[in-house]
């Protein structure tokens, strides 16, 4: 179909055309077209079609009705045309028979020198007029029955001529039904195959009707034959009385009777052909269109009010469902209250989330929230270690699982302690998965594992100075095959003794307690154990591990530090012993809009 207005496509560089199979389109509209009666007693039906394009829907309905009327007229025309063909063929045959009979009369009269047969046969005509008329009528019916029987036999898939005037009403009625079923079969067969169940069913009905028509014709012929024989008997009784009639007259009557039969049939078929031609010329459709298809200017679907109502309901329901699922499926630790409900250990601080790629976030002149949180943590650590009077103070830092930021906390605690003019030694005791050298970007020649394995190595030979943080570092060294046994050989005690003797603070970055037992083997050396819990990371169910550690005092002087707290969600920092601050100072943290904070 060509668009009516092509001007709107002039500036379009690309047009996407979707091609749908014709069978799919037909099925779609077959289901979409609704057919219903106006009321139960009316003979008027209403066709309706809902489609996005009003003109298309109107055109489809109009063409559907027009096509229905065309098919109706065509079906009626097919019956009339087949009847006309049948009559024309029979007229040709009867015309030849009539010519032969006329020549026979001519030859008979010439041979017997007969001229006025009417006067000679007046007596016979007077007495047998009625009987002969009835004999002619019965013979005509027999001829018609034979013609129809012969036509049905030789044309098994053709329409049966209708309205030929057979005396049997049953045969006429069955002929009409036969023609209707055959037309229906031919119509369906155009778009189907002979294996279609509908075609098979129609073939069965047509076969039964053919048999019924044959039986009706057979019964009709039997009835006509009986009647004809009875009339002939009456005629013979009358003829026996006419002994004076010459033999030639009787022979001539036989020839004349045959002539009259054929002539009557010929005239009858001519009359039927004219009647059929008139019927063909005035064939009218079955359906009459009362109103052509029309559509509303307002959309019938979807209903605007329903759509607005559904949108409003969904707008209210979806956020609640999403929030409910978020809270239902959320099993992470988010805030201090999540920890306090399970762990009774003091919480020394909350370290805010940082987007900086640099692992050292504390500098001397830094005043942002994360730097201040580490300064607050330093104050709380000193308070926790106030009872330690002699030697350096040993701080062990551990967590439940890897990835909670214990190495990050260790580096920055070392930095913030060094800023207070204290000598600090950072020891990487997580020898299974060391991270200190990666965070500092420094490669150490020797580390803790080399010292533990080699008795000739001194502690001072494994310690390196880190100028950016102003503290010393004892790296983890190479990853050993037997870390637990290595930490238990007694030389780690010498490392701690050296640290306590030469430093104010010894910070030990240890392994996660859930994964390995390394931390438990060394924890008795600690003056303070900082247990790191990362917000939005650790499963709440794993809080039972640090709670058990605290309750059973398996980690001496244990305290909790919450890492990676999201300040945008309203969580503060610098909490210690139950006191917290919901604000920071130094550089202002940019605030997000309320809707960003909500969806975060």
Secondary structure by P-SEA (a helix, b strand, c coil): cccccccccccccbbbbbbbcaaaaaaaaaaabbbbbccccccbbbbbbbcccaaaaaaaaaaaaaaaaaaaaaaaaaaaaaaaaaaaaaaaaaaaaaaaaaaaaaaaaaaaccccccccaaaaaaacaaaaaaaaaaaaaaaaaaaaaaaaaaccccccccccccccaaaaaaaaaaaaaaaaaaaaacccccccaaaaaaaaaaaaaaaaaaaaaaaaaaaaaaaaaaaaaaaaaaaaacccccaaaaaaaaaaaaaaaaaaaaaaaaaaaaaaaaaaaaccccccccccbbbbcccccccaaaaaaaaaaaaacaaaaaaaaaaaaccccccaaaaaacccccccccccccccccccccccccccaaaaaaaaaaaaaaaaaccccccbbbbbbccccccccaaaaaaaaaaaaaaabbbbbbbccccccccccccccccccccaaaaaacccccccccccccccccccccccccccccaaaaaacaaaaaaaaaaaacccbbbbbccccccccccccccccccbbbbbbbccccccccaaaaaaaaaaccccbbbbbbcccccccccccccccccccccccccccccccaaaaaac
